[in-house]
Amino acid sequence: IHKDDDNLLWMGTSEQGVNIMDGQEIKYLNTENSNLISNKIHDITGYKDKVFIGTNNGLSILVKNGENYNITNYTTKEGLPSNLITCLFVDSKGCLFIGTNNGLVVLDSNNKLIDITYILDDMEVTDKFIGSIYEDSKGNYYIGCFLDGGLIKINPKTKKYTIYKNKEDDYSSISNNSIRYITEDSKGNILVGTSHGINILDPKTDKST
């Protein structure tokens, strides 16, 4: 679900496209009535007048124009590492991070796709199925690997990174290496949803509860 600047709710469904809710009125956006690339929606987010829709068949970028919408689609032909979009995240600079089941790309402010999967290669991370992406209040980026790669923290200023993975009999490590969701609480802790429960990561100690 994404709430835009006009208080419209954009709700993705598994097989029927997008529901657009304006108060009590609901409109439908799908492949039959628009240029939406697929009806199977995996994630939705937005920035200003744009709504980013990640599907199993590529990325649809919708630009609102009054009551009308202009949709541009991106697939592997435009530079995506895979058409299966797993997660989307807009950072503080307005750049769109696009997670797929085979790598990570960024769409910059000039609508140019930049493949940054090489960052995972440099870290020797083999799990390129991206489960979640997040930027915390201090500007650190977190990448959650969905299969078994764990949680990656990147400091873009120092270029340093940390990989958090489950360690047997270490109850201060994350509970599971399959990362599904990442966010931050009001105290600066990083909340990590995994395939085996929720972890509260203290960035000061790098320990999880």
N, C-alpha and C positions, 0 to 999 in steps of 0.2 A: 504494500500500500504506500502511495506517495501523495502527500498533500502539497499542492502548489501554492503560489503566491496569491491566487484568486480564490483560495479555499476550496478548490475542487479536489475531490478524492479520486485518485487513479488506482484501481484495484485489478491486479492481474489474476487471471484464472489459469487452470491447468490445461484447458482445452477450448475455451470459448472467448479468447481474446481479453479485452480490457473493459471493465465497467467504469464509467465516469460519473461520479455522483456529485450533483450540485443541489445541496439541500435535500429535498425529497425526490428530486427528479434524477433519473438514471438514464444515461445514454450508453450505447454499445459501440466499441471500436474493435473491428475484426478484419480478417482478410477479404471478406465479402463487400464491406462498405468503405474500405480504405486501402492504402498501400502498405498496411502493416504486414511485416514479413512472415509472421507466424501467429497462430492462435494459442500456442503453448508458451506461456509467460513464466519466466523464472525470477525476474527481479525488475523493479521499477524505481527510478529516482529522477531528480530533476534539478535544474539550475536556471533561475530567472524565467524566461519564456520557453524554455526547452524541457521536454519530458523524454527521458531515456528509457527505452523498453528493451530488456534483454530476453531473448527467446531461445528456443532450441534450434533455430535456423538463422541466427544472426542478430544484429542490433538494429532497432528502429529508433531514429531520432525524430521526434515530433516537435515542430515549432508552431506555437499558437499564433494565429493571425485572426484576431477577433473571434468570430464563431467558427472559423474554418481552421484546418490543420494542414500543414505541409510536412510530409514524412520523407526522410532520406534513410536508406537502408545501407548497412555495412555488413559484408560477409568476408570470407577468406579472399575473395577477389580484390577487396579493398585493403587487405593486410591483416585481418584477424587470424590468429593462429588456429582457430577452430570456430565453427558456427554455433557451437553449443555455449551460450553465455550462462555462466553460473552465478555471477554476482557483479554488482555495479557500485561505485562509490565516487562521489564528487568531493575533491579535497578543498582546502582553504583557498587555493589559487584558481578554483573554477575548472580544474582539469578533471576529466572523467577517467577513472580507472576501470578497466573492463577485465574481469576475470573469466577465464574459459576453462574447459576441461583439459586444455593443452597449453596453458601459458597465460601471460598477462600483458596487456597493452594499455597505452594511455592515449586518449584523444585530447589534443591540446586546444587552446583557444582559437586556433586557425583551422580547426576540424581536420588536423593531420594525425593519422594513427602512427604511434611510435611503439614498436615491440620492445618491451623491457624484460622479456623472458630470460635474456642473457644474465640478468642479475641472479636468478635462481641457479643458473649454470655455474656462475662464479662462486656461489656458495656450496656447490656440489649437492644441491637439492634436486632429487630425482622426481619428487611428487609435484607435478605441474598442474594438477587439478585444483584450481583455486576455489576455496570454500567461502572466504570472506576477506574484505579489505577495509582498513580503518586508519584514520589519522587522528592521533590524540591531541590534547590541548597544548602540548609542548612541541608539536610538529613532527613527532615520531610516526613512522608508518608501520602498520602491522599487516602481515599477509598470513592468512590461515590456509594451510594445505588440507584438502578434504580427505585424501585417501589414508596417508599415514606419515605425512611430512612434518606435522606439528605446526607450531606458531613461530613466525619470523618477525623480529623487530628490527627496523632499519632507522638509523639516525642519518638523515640526508646531509647534515652539516659536517659531521665527522666521518661519514661513510662507514661507520662501524655497524655491525649487525650482531644479533643474538638469536639463536635458535632454541626454542623451548620444546622439549620433548619429555614424554613420560619416562621416568626411571623407576625400575622395579624396586619396591620397598622404600622409595623416597617420597614421602607424602607431601613434601613441599614442591614437587614437580607437578606439571599439569596431569590431569587424570587420564587424558586420552589424546592420541596424536591426530585424530580426525576433527578438524576445526570447522564449525558450522556458522558461527556468528561472533563478532567482536564489537564491543562498545566500551564506553567509559562512564564511571559514576562521578558523583559530585566531589568526591575526595581524590580524584585522579587515579583511582584503581582501574585496571583494565579487566573488563568482564569478558570471559571467553566461554562461549557455548561449544561444547564438544559432543561427540557421539556417546559420551559417558559422563553426563552431568555438566555443571557450570563451575568454572574456576574464577576466583578473584586473584588476579596477579598484582602484587605490590611492586611497582616499577622501581622503588627505592632499594628493595632487597632482592628482586627477581625471584621471589618465592610465591607459590600459589597456595590458596586455601580452597 
